[in-house]
Amino acid sequence: MQKLLTISCLLFAAVFLVAEAHLCMLSPPQRGSIMNINKPASPDCGLVTGPCGGRGKGDSFIGIRAGSKFLVAFQKNLDHFNKDSPGSFNVSVSFDNEKTFKNIEMMPDTSDPSLTLYYKNVTMPTGPVNQPGILRVIYETKNPEAPPMFYQCSDFMLYVM
C-alpha cells in the first residue's frame, strides 16, 4: 500500500510539473530569472497569469530604436503542439502599463520539440519615444490538455537617433 501511494504521489508530481512550464523569452530578457531554461518544464518558463505571467515591472529595461527591426528570441520550453488545432506565438507591445497590447507579429506553433529556440524579426513602433513600454510574447497552446496561454514580458524604451 505504501509503495502504491509513493508511486501515485510521484505520478501526480510529474503531471503537475508537465502542466507548469513552457515559454521563456531570451531577447529582450524576460522579467525575473531564467533559471534552468535548458531543462523542459522550467518554472521560470511556466507563467500562466496574464498579462505578464504575474511578474511585475522590472528595475531594468533595454533601449530599442523607434521604428527599427528588432530580433525577438524565445524558447518553447515544453512542447504543447496540437496537430488538430495548432496554437501560435504572439508578440505584442504596450505603452499603457499592461492595460492594452497591440500585436506586432504572430507565428504558428509547430511540432518542433521542447527547448526549440525561435527568432522573429519584428518592426518596433515609431512611438511613443522616451516612455516605458512592454514587449510581450504569448504561447497560445490551443491544447485542451495544457493551460491555454503562457506569458513572458520584457521592459523597454523606444529612442530616436
C-alpha positions in Angstrom: 0.0 0.0 0.0 2.8 2.4 0.9 4.6 1.7 -2.4 1.3 2.4 -4.4 0.9 5.7 -2.5 4.5 6.7 -3.3 4.1 5.8 -7.0 0.8 7.8 -7.1 2.5 10.8 -5.5 5.4 10.7 -8.0 3.0 10.4 -10.9 1.0 13.4 -9.6 4.2 15.5 -9.2 5.3 14.6 -12.7 1.9 15.6 -14.2 2.0 18.8 -12.2 5.5 19.7 -13.5 4.5 19.0 -17.1 1.5 21.3 -16.7 3.6 24.1 -15.4 6.2 25.2 -17.9 6.6 26.3 -21.4 7.8 29.7 -22.8 11.0 31.7 -22.0 11.9 35.0 -23.6 15.7 35.4 -24.1 15.9 38.7 -26.2 14.9 41.0 -24.9 15.4 39.4 -21.5 12.3 38.4 -19.7 11.3 39.8 -16.3 12.6 37.8 -13.4 15.1 35.0 -13.8 15.7 32.4 -16.4 17.0 29.6 -14.3 17.1 26.1 -15.7 15.8 27.0 -19.1 17.8 24.2 -20.7 15.5 21.7 -18.9 11.9 21.1 -20.1 9.3 22.4 -17.6 11.5 25.1 -16.1 9.3 27.0 -13.5 10.6 30.3 -14.9 9.0 29.4 -18.2 5.6 28.4 -16.9 3.9 31.7 -16.3 0.1 31.4 -17.0 -1.2 34.6 -15.4 -1.8 37.4 -17.8 -0.8 39.9 -18.8 2.8 39.3 -17.9 2.9 36.0 -16.1 2.3 37.6 -12.7 5.7 39.2 -12.8 5.7 42.9 -12.1 7.7 45.6 -13.9 11.4 45.1 -13.6 14.0 47.6 -12.4 15.8 47.4 -15.8 14.9 47.9 -19.4 16.6 48.0 -22.7 16.6 50.7 -25.3 15.3 49.9 -28.8 15.4 52.4 -31.7 11.8 53.5 -32.7 10.7 52.0 -36.0 13.7 49.6 -36.2 13.8 45.9 -36.8 14.4 44.0 -33.6 15.1 40.3 -33.2 13.0 38.7 -30.5 14.3 35.3 -29.3 12.3 32.9 -27.3 12.2 29.2 -26.3 9.4 26.7 -26.4 10.5 25.3 -23.1 7.9 22.5 -23.2 6.0 21.5 -26.4 2.2 21.7 -26.3 1.7 21.4 -30.1 -1.9 20.3 -31.0 -2.0 18.9 -34.6 -5.8 19.3 -34.7 -5.7 22.9 -33.8 -2.2 24.4 -33.8 -1.5 27.3 -31.4 0.7 30.3 -32.0 3.3 32.6 -30.6 2.2 36.2 -30.5 4.5 39.2 -30.0 2.8 42.4 -28.8 3.7 45.8 -27.2 2.0 48.0 -24.6 2.7 51.6 -23.6 -0.1 52.0 -21.0 1.2 49.9 -18.1 -0.1 46.5 -19.3 -3.7 47.7 -19.9 -3.7 47.1 -23.7 -1.4 45.3 -26.0 -1.0 45.7 -29.8 0.0 42.6 -31.7 3.0 43.2 -33.9 3.9 39.7 -35.1 2.5 36.1 -34.9 4.0 32.8 -35.9 2.2 29.4 -35.8 3.2 26.7 -33.3 4.8 23.7 -34.9 5.7 20.2 -33.9 9.2 21.3 -33.0 10.3 19.6 -29.7 10.7 21.2 -26.3 13.7 23.5 -25.9 13.4 24.7 -29.5 14.6 28.3 -30.0 12.6 30.7 -32.2 13.6 34.0 -33.6 11.2 36.6 -35.0 12.4 39.9 -36.6 9.7 42.4 -35.6 9.3 46.0 -36.6 9.1 48.2 -33.5 6.6 51.0 -33.3 7.7 54.6 -34.1 6.5 55.9 -30.8 5.9 57.0 -28.1 9.6 57.6 -27.5 11.3 58.0 -24.1 8.3 56.3 -22.4 8.5 52.9 -20.9 7.0 50.1 -22.9 6.4 46.4 -22.5 7.2 43.7 -25.1 5.3 40.5 -24.5 5.4 37.0 -26.1 2.4 34.7 -25.6 2.4 31.0 -26.3 -1.2 30.2 -27.1 -1.4 26.4 -27.0 -5.0 25.6 -28.2 -4.3 22.3 -26.5 -7.1 21.1 -24.1 -4.5 19.2 -22.1 -2.4 22.3 -21.4 -3.1 25.7 -20.0 -4.4 28.0 -22.8 -1.6 30.6 -22.6 1.9 31.2 -21.3 3.2 34.7 -20.9 6.6 36.5 -20.8 7.2 40.2 -20.7 10.3 42.5 -21.0 10.5 46.2 -20.3 12.0 48.5 -22.9 12.0 52.2 -24.0 12.0 53.5 -27.6 14.5 56.1 -28.5 15.3 58.1 -31.7 18.8 58.6 -33.2 
